[in-house]
Amino acid sequence: MKLIPLIFSLGLLGTACQTVESVSTSQFPKKSARKNMIQAESSSPIIFFIPFGTSYIDEAQENLVSQCQSPSRIEGTVSKHTSTNYFIGLFMSQKVELSGYCVASAKEVDKSDDSDENVEAKADATKKKEKAKNKKRKKGA
Protein backbone atom coordinates (compact mmCIF):
# COMPACT_ATOMS: atom_id res chain seq x y z
CA MET A 1 0.00 0.00 0.00
CA LYS A 2 2.89 2.37 0.63
CA LEU A 3 4.07 1.94 -2.96
CA ILE A 4 0.92 3.49 -4.46
CA PRO A 5 1.63 7.08 -3.21
CA LEU A 6 5.26 6.70 -4.23
CA ILE A 7 4.33 5.54 -7.74
CA PHE A 8 1.76 8.35 -8.03
CA SER A 9 4.34 10.96 -6.96
CA LEU A 10 6.93 9.65 -9.41
CA GLY A 11 4.29 9.70 -12.12
CA LEU A 12 3.66 13.40 -11.49
CA LEU A 13 7.36 14.16 -11.66
CA GLY A 14 7.70 12.47 -15.02
CA THR A 15 4.74 14.14 -16.74
CA ALA A 16 4.65 17.26 -18.87
CA CYS A 17 1.90 19.25 -20.46
CA GLN A 18 2.30 21.06 -23.77
CA THR A 19 0.21 23.73 -25.47
CA VAL A 20 0.77 24.58 -29.14
CA GLU A 21 -0.66 27.59 -30.96
CA SER A 22 -0.04 28.18 -34.65
CA VAL A 23 -0.96 31.21 -36.76
CA SER A 24 -0.49 32.03 -40.44
CA THR A 25 0.13 35.76 -40.72
CA SER A 26 0.47 36.28 -44.46
CA GLN A 27 -0.72 34.77 -47.72
CA PHE A 28 1.28 31.84 -49.10
CA PRO A 29 3.07 32.47 -52.40
CA LYS A 30 2.35 30.50 -55.56
CA LYS A 31 3.84 27.01 -55.67
CA SER A 32 6.42 28.10 -58.23
CA ALA A 33 7.76 30.72 -55.77
CA ARG A 34 8.04 28.30 -52.81
CA LYS A 35 11.67 27.42 -53.44
CA ASN A 36 13.48 29.14 -50.59
CA MET A 37 11.90 28.21 -47.24
CA ILE A 38 13.44 29.91 -44.21
CA GLN A 39 13.00 29.05 -40.52
CA ALA A 40 13.97 30.49 -37.15
CA GLU A 41 13.27 29.55 -33.53
CA SER A 42 14.01 30.79 -30.05
CA SER A 43 12.97 29.85 -26.50
CA SER A 44 12.85 31.19 -22.96
CA PRO A 45 12.55 29.44 -19.58
CA ILE A 46 9.91 30.13 -16.93
CA ILE A 47 10.84 29.17 -13.38
CA PHE A 48 8.35 29.42 -10.49
CA PHE A 49 5.88 31.16 -12.86
CA ILE A 50 8.40 33.95 -13.52
CA PRO A 51 9.11 34.52 -17.24
CA PHE A 52 12.60 35.69 -18.11
CA GLY A 53 11.61 38.22 -20.76
CA THR A 54 9.90 38.11 -24.13
CA SER A 55 12.89 39.14 -26.20
CA TYR A 56 13.13 35.57 -27.51
CA ILE A 57 10.29 36.42 -29.91
CA ASP A 58 12.22 39.40 -31.29
CA GLU A 59 15.34 37.24 -31.63
CA ALA A 60 13.46 34.69 -33.74
CA GLN A 61 11.97 37.44 -35.91
CA GLU A 62 15.37 39.09 -36.48
CA ASN A 63 16.88 35.70 -37.35
CA LEU A 64 14.12 35.03 -39.89
CA VAL A 65 14.44 38.46 -41.51
CA SER A 66 18.24 38.18 -41.71
CA GLN A 67 17.87 35.04 -43.87
CA CYS A 68 16.00 36.95 -46.60
CA GLN A 69 18.04 39.87 -47.91
CA SER A 70 16.48 42.97 -49.43
CA PRO A 71 14.90 43.50 -52.01
CA SER A 72 13.38 40.04 -51.53
CA ARG A 73 10.42 39.71 -49.18
CA ILE A 74 9.03 37.06 -46.83
CA GLU A 75 5.65 35.52 -47.63
CA GLY A 76 3.63 32.63 -46.19
CA THR A 77 4.75 33.37 -42.65
CA VAL A 78 3.64 30.85 -40.02
CA SER A 79 4.32 31.31 -36.32
CA LYS A 80 4.09 28.48 -33.82
CA HIS A 81 4.17 29.16 -30.08
CA THR A 82 4.74 26.21 -27.75
CA SER A 83 4.41 26.31 -23.97
CA THR A 84 5.70 23.27 -22.12
CA ASN A 85 5.03 22.71 -18.41
CA TYR A 86 7.60 20.23 -17.17
CA PHE A 87 6.69 20.09 -13.50
CA ILE A 88 3.49 21.63 -12.10
CA GLY A 89 4.47 25.18 -13.01
CA LEU A 90 7.82 25.07 -11.26
CA PHE A 91 9.69 24.78 -14.52
CA MET A 92 8.20 25.73 -17.88
CA SER A 93 9.53 26.65 -21.30
CA GLN A 94 8.17 28.85 -24.06
CA LYS A 95 9.36 28.42 -27.62
CA VAL A 96 8.47 30.27 -30.80
CA GLU A 97 9.12 28.87 -34.28
CA LEU A 98 8.77 31.07 -37.36
CA SER A 99 8.84 29.93 -40.97
CA GLY A 100 8.17 31.49 -44.34
CA TYR A 101 9.31 31.73 -47.94
CA CYS A 102 11.89 34.21 -49.20
CA VAL A 103 10.38 35.43 -52.49
CA ALA A 104 11.93 37.71 -55.10
CA SER A 105 10.27 41.11 -55.20
CA ALA A 106 8.20 42.13 -58.24
CA LYS A 107 10.96 44.57 -59.31
CA GLU A 108 13.53 41.73 -59.44
CA VAL A 109 11.20 39.61 -61.56
CA ASP A 110 10.55 42.51 -63.96
CA LYS A 111 14.28 43.22 -64.29
CA SER A 112 15.06 39.59 -65.05
CA ASP A 113 12.32 39.47 -67.69
CA ASP A 114 13.80 42.51 -69.48
CA SER A 115 17.34 41.12 -69.75
CA ASP A 116 18.80 40.99 -73.26
CA GLU A 117 18.73 37.18 -73.34
CA ASN A 118 15.02 37.04 -72.44
CA VAL A 119 14.11 39.70 -75.01
CA GLU A 120 16.01 37.81 -77.73
CA ALA A 121 14.43 34.49 -76.73
CA LYS A 122 10.95 36.02 -76.85
CA ALA A 123 11.67 37.52 -80.27
CA ASP A 124 12.92 34.17 -81.59
CA ALA A 125 9.83 32.39 -80.27
CA THR A 126 7.57 34.96 -81.94
CA LYS A 127 9.39 34.54 -85.27
CA LYS A 128 9.05 30.75 -85.11
CA LYS A 129 5.31 31.04 -84.46
CA GLU A 130 4.90 33.39 -87.43
CA LYS A 131 6.84 31.01 -89.72
CA ALA A 132 4.66 28.09 -88.60
CA LYS A 133 1.49 30.08 -89.34
CA ASN A 134 2.78 31.07 -92.77
CA LYS A 135 3.56 27.42 -93.62
CA LYS A 136 0.05 26.38 -92.61
CA ARG A 137 -1.45 29.12 -94.79
CA LYS A 138 0.62 28.09 -97.79
CA LYS A 139 -0.36 24.43 -97.37
CA GLY A 140 -4.04 25.35 -97.06
CA ALA A 141 -3.99 27.58 -100.15
Secondary structure, 3 states (H helix, E strand, C coil): CCHHHHHHHHHHHCCCEEEEEEEECCCCCCHHHCCCEEEEEEEEEEECCEECCCHHHHHHHHHHHHCCCCCCEEEEEEEEEEEEEEECCCEEEEEEEEEEEEECCHHHHHHHHCCHHHHHHHHHHHHHHHHHHHHHHHHHC
